[in-house]
Amino acid sequence: MNLDSTRRSAVDALTSAAPAMTHANCLTDCNETRKVGVKGPCALAWLREQGVSNPPDLYDVTRVGDCTLVVRVGADEVIVESHIPSDFADRLDNALIDRAPGVYRVEQELASFLLSGAAASSVWHQTCGVDLVNEPPNRVVYTRVAGISCGVIPVGADTDRGYRIWVDYSFAPELWSTLVEIVRDL
């Protein structure tokens, strides 16, 4: 079983056990995405050669169209997340087959969720010590959510704020269950 099918099995198990809410308090499984990690001393230059607009600063997020996020997670490391199917992610993966000096593919073992809606800020106040409500959009914040290490990307304006959550897929079922329980209580 490959990594993608293992990750998908873990996430499928969690979402079938606790389906997402579909009202104002919304928790959505966003695992129909593909992540490609690129790292190394030449990674940013290589990505520019591939036509990728790199985020200018560490932890910044750049959007490519409606379906792709480019997140700078290190001085020389970027994660690209695209919806499946994605010509963009496929093109990067294919380009990584030809080894470029100083550029390395990094396997991404992350599940993705989106928390949005009127009660999203209340969920954060119950699960996280960082006041994500006041964090600027399109910057990844590494923190603990319900005791689990996550990357969180605030998205949207203050009145329509959502939070994209990246979590190691082995912890995804536990985090999903906790968030669903809190959302239901709200």
C-alpha positions as CSV (number, residue, x, y, z in Angstrom):
1,M,0.0,0.0,0.0
2,N,1.5,3.4,-1.0
3,L,1.6,6.5,1.2
4,D,-1.3,8.2,-0.5
5,S,-3.6,5.2,-0.1
6,T,-2.5,4.7,3.6
7,R,-3.2,8.3,4.3
8,R,-6.5,8.2,2.5
9,S,-7.6,5.1,4.5
10,A,-6.8,6.8,7.8
11,V,-8.7,9.9,6.8
12,D,-11.7,7.9,5.3
13,A,-12.0,6.0,8.6
14,L,-12.3,9.2,10.6
15,T,-14.7,11.1,8.3
16,S,-17.1,8.1,8.0
17,A,-17.1,7.7,11.8
18,A,-17.9,11.4,12.4
19,P,-19.4,13.1,9.3
20,A,-18.8,16.8,8.8
21,M,-21.3,19.4,9.9
22,T,-23.1,21.2,7.1
23,H,-24.6,24.2,8.8
24,A,-23.0,27.5,10.1
25,N,-20.5,25.6,12.2
26,C,-18.7,23.9,9.4
27,L,-15.8,21.4,9.5
28,T,-14.9,20.1,6.1
29,D,-12.6,17.2,5.1
30,C,-10.3,18.7,2.4
31,N,-8.3,15.6,1.7
32,E,-9.0,15.6,-2.0
33,T,-5.8,17.5,-2.3
34,R,-2.3,16.6,-3.2
35,K,0.8,18.1,-1.5
36,V,4.2,18.3,-3.1
37,G,7.1,19.3,-0.9
38,V,10.3,20.8,-2.3
39,K,13.4,21.6,-0.3
40,G,17.0,22.4,-0.7
41,P,19.5,25.2,-1.2
42,C,18.3,25.6,-4.9
43,A,14.6,24.9,-4.3
44,L,13.3,28.5,-4.6
45,A,15.2,29.1,-7.8
46,W,14.1,25.8,-9.2
47,L,10.4,26.5,-8.4
48,R,10.7,29.9,-10.2
49,E,12.0,28.0,-13.2
50,Q,8.9,25.8,-13.0
51,G,6.7,28.9,-13.1
52,V,5.9,28.9,-9.3
53,S,5.5,32.2,-7.6
54,N,7.3,31.7,-4.3
55,P,5.9,33.3,-1.2
56,P,8.3,36.2,-0.3
57,D,8.7,35.5,3.4
58,L,8.8,32.5,5.7
59,Y,5.3,31.2,6.6
60,D,3.7,33.2,3.8
61,V,1.1,31.6,1.5
62,T,0.6,32.4,-2.1
63,R,-2.5,31.4,-4.0
64,V,-2.2,30.1,-7.6
65,G,-5.7,30.3,-9.1
66,D,-8.6,29.0,-7.0
67,C,-7.2,25.5,-6.3
68,T,-3.5,25.8,-5.3
69,L,-1.6,27.1,-2.2
70,V,2.1,27.6,-2.2
71,V,3.4,27.8,1.4
72,R,6.9,28.7,2.4
73,V,7.6,26.6,5.5
74,G,11.4,27.0,5.7
75,A,14.1,29.3,4.3
76,D,14.5,26.7,1.5
77,E,11.3,24.6,1.7
78,V,7.9,25.0,0.1
79,I,4.8,22.9,0.2
80,V,2.4,23.1,-2.7
81,E,-1.2,21.9,-2.1
82,S,-3.5,21.5,-5.1
83,H,-6.9,20.0,-5.5
84,I,-7.0,16.6,-7.2
85,P,-6.7,16.3,-10.2
86,S,-4.0,18.9,-10.5
87,D,-1.9,19.5,-13.6
88,F,0.1,21.9,-11.5
89,A,1.1,19.2,-8.9
90,D,1.6,16.6,-11.6
91,R,3.9,19.0,-13.5
92,L,6.0,19.6,-10.3
93,D,6.1,15.9,-9.5
94,N,7.3,15.1,-13.1
95,A,9.9,17.8,-12.9
96,L,11.3,16.4,-9.7
97,I,11.9,13.0,-11.3
98,D,14.9,14.6,-13.1
99,R,17.2,15.3,-10.1
100,A,18.3,18.9,-10.1
101,P,21.3,19.7,-7.9
102,G,20.2,21.1,-4.5
103,V,16.5,20.3,-5.0
104,Y,14.8,17.5,-3.1
105,R,11.2,16.2,-3.0
106,V,9.8,16.0,0.6
107,E,7.0,13.5,1.2
108,Q,4.0,15.3,2.8
109,E,2.1,13.1,5.2
110,L,-0.6,15.7,6.0
111,A,-4.4,15.6,6.2
112,S,-6.3,18.8,5.5
113,F,-9.4,20.2,7.1
114,L,-11.3,23.5,6.8
115,L,-13.0,25.0,9.8
116,S,-15.3,27.9,8.9
117,G,-18.5,29.5,9.8
118,A,-19.9,31.7,12.6
119,A,-18.6,29.5,15.4
120,A,-15.1,29.0,14.1
121,S,-13.6,31.5,16.5
122,S,-15.3,29.8,19.5
123,V,-13.8,26.5,18.4
124,W,-10.3,28.1,18.5
125,H,-10.8,29.5,21.9
126,Q,-11.6,26.0,23.2
127,T,-8.8,24.2,21.4
128,C,-5.8,26.5,20.9
129,G,-3.7,28.9,23.0
130,V,-2.9,31.1,20.0
131,D,-5.6,33.7,19.1
132,L,-5.9,32.7,15.5
133,V,-8.8,35.0,15.0
134,N,-6.4,38.0,15.0
135,E,-3.7,36.3,12.8
136,P,-3.4,37.7,9.3
137,P,-4.8,35.6,6.5
138,N,-2.5,33.6,4.2
139,R,0.2,32.9,6.7
140,V,0.8,29.5,8.2
141,V,0.8,29.4,12.0
142,Y,2.3,26.3,13.7
143,T,0.6,25.6,16.9
144,R,-1.2,22.9,18.9
145,V,-4.9,22.4,18.3
146,A,-6.6,20.2,20.9
147,G,-3.1,19.1,22.0
148,I,-2.0,18.1,18.5
149,S,0.7,19.9,16.5
150,C,-0.8,21.4,13.4
151,G,-0.2,24.0,10.7
152,V,-3.1,26.4,10.5
153,I,-3.7,28.9,7.6
154,P,-6.3,31.6,8.3
155,V,-8.1,32.3,5.1
156,G,-10.7,34.9,4.1
157,A,-11.7,38.2,5.5
158,D,-12.5,38.9,9.2
159,T,-16.2,38.6,8.5
160,D,-15.8,35.4,6.5
161,R,-12.8,33.8,8.2
162,G,-11.9,30.2,7.8
163,Y,-9.0,28.1,9.0
164,R,-7.2,25.5,6.9
165,I,-5.7,22.9,9.2
166,W,-2.8,20.6,8.2
167,V,-2.2,17.7,10.6
168,D,-0.1,14.5,10.3
169,Y,-2.5,12.0,9.0
170,S,-1.8,9.6,11.9
171,F,-3.3,12.2,14.3
172,A,-6.1,13.3,11.9
173,P,-8.8,10.9,13.3
174,E,-8.3,12.1,16.9
175,L,-8.3,15.8,15.9
176,W,-11.3,15.3,13.6
177,S,-13.3,13.7,16.4
178,T,-12.4,16.4,18.9
179,L,-13.3,19.2,16.5
180,V,-16.6,17.5,15.5
181,E,-17.6,17.1,19.1
182,I,-16.9,20.8,19.9
183,V,-18.7,22.0,16.7
184,R,-21.8,19.8,17.7
185,D,-21.8,21.3,21.2
186,L,-21.7,24.9,19.8
